[in-house]
Structure formats: structure tokens, C-alpha cells
Amino acid sequence: MYVILVCFTLAVALWFLQGQRSAIRQHGKRLPRPPGTLPFAGNGLWFLQPRHKLLDWFVGANHQTDFSTFEISVPSLPPAVVISDPKNVEHVLKNNDIFIKGSFFRSRSWDLFGNGIINADGELWKIQRKAGLRFFSNAHLKTFIDDALPPILDATERSLDQAADGHHVVDMQGIFIELTTRLMGKMAYDMEMPASLPFSQAFDLASGAIGDRFQNPFWRIKESILGASLRRAFFEVKRFGNSIVSSAVGKRSRPHIAGDQLVEEIHPLQDNLINSLLDHISDHQVVADAAMNYLSAGRDTTAQSLTWTLYLLLRHPRYQDSLLEEIARVLPSASRSSSLHGITYDTVLSSSLPYAHSIFTETLRLYPPVPFELKECTVPTTFPDGTWLPEGSAVIWVPWAMGRSRRIWGDDSELFKPERWLGLSGSIVLQKSAFEFPVFNAGPRSCLGKKLAELLAVAVLARLIWKYDFSEVLEKIEGGCGVGGERKSQNSLTLPMKGGLPVRVKLREEIES
């Protein structure tokens, strides 16, 4: 027994030391390590903290190292560096064959994402991206905003009307998830897809667990003991992905007949994402994985970004007033007594509603939907700042911390200031490169849904802010700092708000009459 205990202790010690004896160098010298790096444990204790504390630690480490590249060591993580220089980020994002998701990422995310585009590299990634490109065309974007969104927003308004009439507290994060789930279900998969379906709760549980796997080196032990509900969640997500494919295959095999005539015309919804995936990929399991990957990217990140945007508007009401003024200028015939039905694809472009776009973009700077990114290098490589990495090293960049970088954004980088994106004329003029502002990635893996997310967010915000006055229920902050404390993010791969965003709703026409 004593021998087994000694061997186990030595194995753990060697495991903890693996990241502290790396060959990573910068101009022949060891890279700096962030303050607080411990012997044996390295920076591992920070990775065991809740996600919001880890993100804030990265911000502090960037400030303390003057935003230069630094090395971290975490048990189970390959030798790794954290980069924040936009030139280094560009080096990673433009060299998609050198920097890949790799085995470290896939081994943790496989149960949820399988062979989907979030996990894939090489040809498997290329073919899924090609299928997505067809779906995210400008013609489809216009259909999204002008045809698919209005009836779903009408249903959203009916829910908010009921909350206003009954003086009920509603969770706006849940409202936004319902909206984006139904919209993606209709447009991408030609399915009625309310967020109340079992897969939605299963996916949220699974996403939180996958996020924990990247931080907790003992996740396998934890899941072997406490993982029964997680395994059921993985099963439900896979089952739902397969049902999407089965439904689409069934519809493709049945001709559409009206009366006695075979209908030849193709409706825009038939040229949807699931059909595009089936046209490009023969393996239906890969199609199912890809469908769930796109669904996650399309519904979760946009809904969460809308939640953080509304939160910031509630905490900074003067920007909400300016948004209302812009809407009134662009749509002078709009009435408070009715929904804002003048919102169309053309009116939600940044040229029409620049202030609305600046609010959403500024929110993404401070609350990026994917706050932490990681890749592995397949060959030895040298960064523009002289950092040399051996094959198999990990590269981390943290959009959460880069969005708070004084070097990129100035001394007011911690402040919410939508006007930083606008010129004297009120038009969008500040155009940071995708490597300074990597919220939507860049290079070959740039986000296909960027324009859709921006247009959808502006359309939803304009309609809801125009009609409703929202007030935050401050006493319901979970994990904050008491009444009025800052809301925190929940452990996840993305950035959901912990505890949601509870609000009370009033109709503006009643307030102003």
C-alpha cells in the first residue's frame, strides 16, 4: 500500500511539473510568468476558480506583464503561452494549418460537439464551412430579418405584454434564448423548435460541463463519480441532432404536392442549413454533429450577447435614451402605441442605425460570447514578437482580456462607451482589425454568422427598447456583490449570465401618456 501511495504521489508531482519545464523561449530566454505562479501547481489553482474569476485573473495578468506574451503552466495542459499582441493573434488566425483545435481541445469537447465544425480541422472543417457559406448568404440574411424574425418577435412581444399586464418578473436571457432557438429552428432546420424542448436544458448542462473540463484537471474523476446526469444530457443532445437529420431526410424524400400538381418551385426555407449540410456530407452522423454545432453557435452566443447588451443599457440609461432618439429619426412615423414594424433588413444596417450598432459592438468588446480561445501548434513556430513554440504547445488568447487592454483601447478600456465607435457625424468610423478585436475570429475561421448576429441584435433591440421600459430586479443578482452588484458569467464554453437577467416590464406608451 505504501509503495502504491508513493508511486501515485510521484506520478502526480511529475504531471504537475510537465508544464513548468517547457522549451518555450523568446529570443533565447524564458518567457515571463504571471505573478502568483506557484511551484508544482503553477497557475492551476486559478483554473479551478469559477470562470468569471479566471477571466478577471487573465485581465490582471495582462496588465502585470504589460500585455506581452507570457507562459503559464497548468496540470493536464500542454506547455502554453498567453498572447495579447494583435500581431501574434494574426499569426495564429491566419495560419489555420499550423494552429489547430488539436487533441487537447477535442478530447474535452468530443462528447458534445463530435465531428462538428467547432471541433473539426482539415478537410472535415472545410466541407462544413462550405455548407455554412451557402446558408449565410446575403439573400438568406434578408429572409431572416424580413420574413422569419417578425412573427417570432411578435410572439416575444405577446409574452412581454402579459408580463407587463400582470406585473410579473421575467428573465430576459430566457426570452432571448427562446427567440434565437425558434429562429434558428425555423431558418436552419425548418422545424418548430421552442427552447422548452429537453435538448435545450441538456445542452446547457453539457456546455457547462465541457467548460469545466478545460479548467479542472481532475474532470475525469469528477465525472466518473457525479456524471450520471451529464451522460444523460450528452445522450439527449445526440438524440436531438439525429432527429434533425431524420426529419430533413424524410422531407427531402417526399415531393411537395399541391392539389394534383407537383410543385417545382423551391421555397427559401428549403435551401436551409440542414439541406446544405446533407448536400455536402454523406455521413449522417457528421451531419447531426454539424447541425448541433451550428445551432449552438447560432442561438446561444446571440441570445447571451443580447442579454449583456440589455444589461449594460439598464446600467447606463443615457445610452438607451440616445438609441430611442436614433430610432425616432430613422422611423419618424413610428408610434409608441404599436410595435415597431418598420424595422427591416435595410433599416438595421449600420448605415441606418449606427448608434444601435455601436451599442452592440461595445457590448461584445466587454462581454465577448466566446471569452477564451485555445489552439495547438502542429509544427515549431516563431511569433512576430520572437516567441518560439515547439510542436504540440498550446496558444491561448482571451478576448475578454483583450477587450480591456489599455494598449488597444486606451485608458478608458474598462468603461462602457459606445461612442468610441462613432465619428463626429454619428456614423461608424472606428474599425478595429479582427486581430485587435477577435470576437468573431478572423482569417480562414472567421465567424460565418457575424453579419447575422449584428443585424439580428439590432433588430431585436430596436423593437423591444422602443416598446418597453425594462427595470432590472437588483435583489435577484446571483453571485454578484449584493444589491446593485455586477452580474457574473456562468461556467460554460460561452458567456451566459449567471442567474439570468430578471426584469420588470412596462409599456412605454403607458409611462409617457
N, C-alpha and C positions, 0 to 999 in steps of 0.2 A: 504493500500500500504506500509505504514511504517513497519507494522508487518511482511509482506512478505519479505521486504528487510532485516530486522533484522534476520529473520529465515534463509534466504539464506546465509547471512554473517556468521552466526554461523555454518551452515552446512559445508560451505567451510572451515572455520577455523578448525573444527573437522576433516575434511577429510585431511587437511594438517598436522594435528598433529598425525594422526594414525601411521605413521611410526616412530615418534620420541619417542614413549612410548612403546617400544618393551621389551620383556622379554629375548632377546638375551644376553648371558653372556659368558665370557671366564674366567675360574677358579673363578667363582662367581662375577666377576667385569664387568662393562660395557665395551664394545669394544671402541677403539678409533674411532673418526670420522675424515674424511679428513679436512684439513684446508679450511676455507671458508664456512663451513656448517652454514646455516642461521637459525634463529628462524622461525618457521612456514614453510618456504619454504624448509628447509633442503638443499638438493642438487638438488632440482628440476629445478633451473634455468639453471644448466649445461645440463640437459636433453632436454631443449628447444633449445639448440645450434645446429648448423649443426653437422652431425655425426662425421666429422673429428676433430672438436674441442672437442667433448665429448670424443673421443678416446684418444686424447692428454691429456685431463684432467685426465683420468684414469692412464696414464703413470706418470703424476706428482704426483697424489695421492699415487701411489705405492711407488715412491721414497720418498715422505714425510713421509710415515708411515713405511719406511724401509721394504717394501714388506711383512708386516704382515697383518693378516686379519683385515679388518675394516668394520664398519657398515655405511650404507647410508640410507637416508630417502628421498623418492620421492613420491609426491602425486599420488595416484592410485596404487603404487607398494606395495606389502606386505612388512613387515619388512624384510630387506635384508642385506646380507653381501657380500663383495667382497673378493675373495680368490686368492692368487697367489702362495702359497706354494705347490709344486708338490705333497706332501703327502696329502694335503687337496683335490686337484684336483683328485687324485687317489681315495680317499674316495667317491667322487661324482660319478665318471665314472664307478667304479666297482660295485656300488650299484644301479642298474637300477630300482629296485622295490621301493627303498626309495626315490630316486630323479627322478621325472618325469617332463614331459613338463608342466602338470598342467593346471588349468583353466585360469590363468593369460595369459599364452602363447597362448593357444588355442582360447581364446575369441578374441584375436587380429589378429591371423593368419588364423582363420577358413575360412573367405571368399575366401582366395587364396588357401590354402592347404587342406581344408576339412578333410577327414579321412586318408589322405596320410601319409607316413612314417615319414615325418618331424614333424607332429602333433601327431602321434599316440603313445599310451602307451599300455602295456599289450599284450594280445593275438593278437589284431589287428596289432600291431607293429611287433610281432614275425612272423606272416604269410607273411607280406610284405617283411621282411628281408629274409625269407627263399626263396621267389621267386627271390629276387635280387641275392642271393648267387649263384643260378644256372646260372644266366646270366653272372656274373662277374668271371667265371671260367678261368683258365689259357688258356684253348683251345680257349675261346672266345676272350681273350686278344690278342692272336696271330692273330686271324682273323681280329680283329680291326686294328692292326698295319700293317699286311702284305697284307691284301686284301681290307678292306674298306677305309682305310686312303689314300693310294696313289692316286686314281683318284680324291678324294676331294682336296688333296694338289695340284694336277696338275691344277685343276680349280683355286685354290688360286693363284698359280704362274702365270696363264694367266692374272688374274686381276692385279697383281703387275707388270707384264711385260708391260701391257697397261699404267699403271701409270708411269712407268719409261720412256716409249717411249714419252708420252705426257707431261712429267714433271709436273704431277698432284700431289696435296697433297692428301694423303689417310689417313683415320682413321684406325689404326691397331686394335683398340678394336673392331670396326665393322667388320673388316676382320676376326678376331679370333672368334667372335660370329657366323658369317656365317659358318665358318668351323666346329665349335663344334655342331651347330644346325643341319647341314646337316649330320654330322657323327652320332649323336645320333638318328636322324630320321631314318637313314638307318639301323643302327645296332639294335637299341632298338625297333623300331616300324615298320620296313620295309616300310617306307614312304619317299617320296621326301619331304624334309622339309627345304626350304630356310628361312633364318631369316627375309625375307621381308614379310612373312605372317602376317596378322593382329594380331595374338595371341602374336607375339614376342613383338611388341610395347605395347600391352595391358598388358603383363606380366611385362615388365619393369616399367610401371606406377603403377601397383598393388604392386609390390615388394617395390617400394619407399614409397608408402602409408602405407604398413604394417610396414616398418621400422619406420616411423613417429609415428605410433600408440604406439610403445614401448617407445618413448621418450616424446610424448606430451599427458599430462593427459586430455587435452580438445579435443581429436581427434574426439569424437562422435559429439560434437557441430560443429567442423570444417567441418566434412563430411556431416552433415545434411544440411549445407548451400552451400558448394562448391563441393559436392561429386558426381555430375551427371556423369562426365566423368569417375570417378573411378568405379561407379556402372556398367557402360558400359564395362569397362575393365574387371571386375570380370566376367561379363556375357560371354565375348568373350573367356576368359581363360577356363571357364567351358564348353562352346560350343566346343572348340577345343579338350579338354580332352575327351568329349563324342564321338567326331568324330574319334579319335584314336581307341577307343574301338569298335565302329561300323564297322570301316574298318577291324580291326583284326577279329572280329566275322564273318564278311562276307567272309573273306578269308579262315577261318577255316571250314566254311560250304561248300566250293566248293573244290572238289578234283582237283588236278593238273593233267591235261591230256596232253600228248604229242602224236600227231597223234591219233591212236586208242587205245593207251595203257595208263592205269592208272599208274602214276609214284609213286612208293612206297618210293623212296629214299628221305630222309629229308635233305634239304639244310641247312647249318649252320644258315642262316638268319631266317629260320622258327622256330628255337629254340631260339627266341629272348625274350626280356624282357616282351613285352605285352602278348605273349603267355604263358610265365611263370606265369605272374600275373593272367591270365584267368584260368590257370590250378589250381591255389591255392585259388582263391577268386570267389565266386559265385555272389556277388553283383556287378553289372557292374558300379554303381556309385562310389563305393570304388575303383574299378579298374581304373576308369578315374582319380580319385584323386591321386592314387598312381602313375599313368603314368605321370601326370604333376609334381609331386614331384620329381620323378627320372629325368625327363627332366630338371628341374631347376638345380638340383644338378650336372647333367652331363654336361650341356652346359655353364651355367653362371659362375660357380666357376672356371672351367678350362680356359675358354676364358679370364676371368678377371686376373687370375694368369699369363697367357701368356703375357697379356698386361703389367702388372707390371714388369715382367721379362725383356721384351724388353726395357722398360723404364729405368731400372737400368743398363742394358748393354749400352744403349746410353749415360747415365750419367757417366759410368765407362768403357770407350772403351778398356782399357788394358785387361779386362776380356773377351771381345769379341775376341780380338786377340788370347788369350790363348785357347778359345773354337775352333777357326779355326785351330789352331795347333793340337789340340787333334783330330779333325775330319780328318785332313790330315794324321795323324799317323794311325788311325784305318782303314781308307779307302784310302790307298795310290794311288789307280788307279782313284780316283775321279777327274773329270775335271771341271774347272770353266766355261767351255763353255756349260755345260749341267746340268740338275737337278741332285740332289744327290740321285739317285735311289738305291744306295747301302744300304740305311737305311732300316733295317728290325727289327723284334722283337728281334733277337739275338744281333744286334748291338746297340740297345738302352737300354739294361740292364745296371745297374750301374757298373757292372764289365767291360763293354766295353767302356762306355763313362762316367767315374766317374766325370770328371770336369763339364760336362754338367749337371749332376745330382746335383752337389754341387751348381751350379748357381741357379737352380730352387728351391732347398731346402732352400737356403739362402733367396731367394725372399719370400718364404712362411713364413719364420720367421718374416720378417719385414712387409709383406703385406698379412696376413692370409685371405683367402677368406671369412671366417666367423669370423669377428673380435671380436664378443661379444656373450657370451653364457649365458643362464639363465635356471635354473631348480627350481622346488618347492619340498620341502620335505614332505613326506606323514605321517611321524611319528617324534616325537622328536629324535634328533640325536646329537652325540658328535663327533667333528672332532679330528684328531690326535693332533692338537695344543691346544686342550682343549676348543674350541669354542662350545657352546651348542646352538642349534636352536630348538625352539618349532615347532610343526606341522604347516604347511602352510607357513613357512618362505621361502624366495627366496634366492637362491645362484647364484652369478654371478662370472664368471671368464672371463678374457679379453685376448684372445690370442695375440691381438695387443700389450697390455702392457707387457705380459709375454715374448714376443719375444724381448722386450727391457729391460728386467730385468738384472741388473748387477750381481745379486746374481746367476743367472743361466748361463749367457753368458759372464760375465767378464766386465771389464771397457770399452771395445770397443763394447758394445752391440748395440749402435746406428749406427755402421758402417756396410756397405755392404762389407762382406769379405767371399766370397765363400770358400776360402782356409781353413777356420776354420773347415770345414767338412772333410778335406783331411789329410792323413798322409804323411810322407816323401817320400813314394813310389808313391804318387799320387792317391792312392786308397781311397775309402770312409772308414773312420775309426771312425769318431765321430758319435756315435749312442746315441743321447739323448732319454730318455724314452718318451713315448707318454704323460706322465703326466707333463714333463718339456716342451714338445713341442706338445701341444694338438691341432695342426692344423687339424689333421684327426680324432679327438676324440679318444677314447680308450675304453677298456672294451667291454661290450656287444654291444654298439652302435658305435663301431669303423667304420670308413668310408669304405663301400664296394668298392668304386671306387678309393681308394688310389693308387694302382699299375697302374691302367689305366691312371689316371691323370698324374702320373710321366712319364710313358712311352710315352704317347701321347705328353706331353710338350717337352720332349727331342727330339722326332722325328720331331716335327714341328719346333722347334728352330734350330736344326741341318740343316734341309733343307733350311730354309729361310735365316739364317745367312750365310750359305755357298754361296748362290747365289746372295744375295742382300746386298747393303750397305744402311742402313737407317740413315736418319738425322732428328732429332726432329725439328719440327716447333715451336720454342720457343715463338714467339709472339702470338701464339694461346692458351696460357695457360689460362684456365678459373678457376678463384678462387685461382690462385697462387699468387706469390709475384712479379709480373712484369716479364720482360724478364728473362728467366732462373730460375724462381721461382719453388718451389716444387709443383708438381701436387698433387691434393687433391682427396679424395674419395667422391663419390656422396652418398646422403642419400639412403639407401637401406638395405635389410636384409643381403646382401653380400657386396662385395667391388669393385663396378665398378669405373672406373676412371672418374671423372667429366670432361665433355667436350671431352672424348675420348683421343686417342694418335695420333695426326696428325703428319705425317712424309712425307718426300720426299724420293723417292726410286731411286737407281741407280743399274745397273748390275755390279757386282764386276769384271767380265771379261773386261768390258769397262774401269774401273778405272785402272786395273792392266796391260792392254795391252799397 
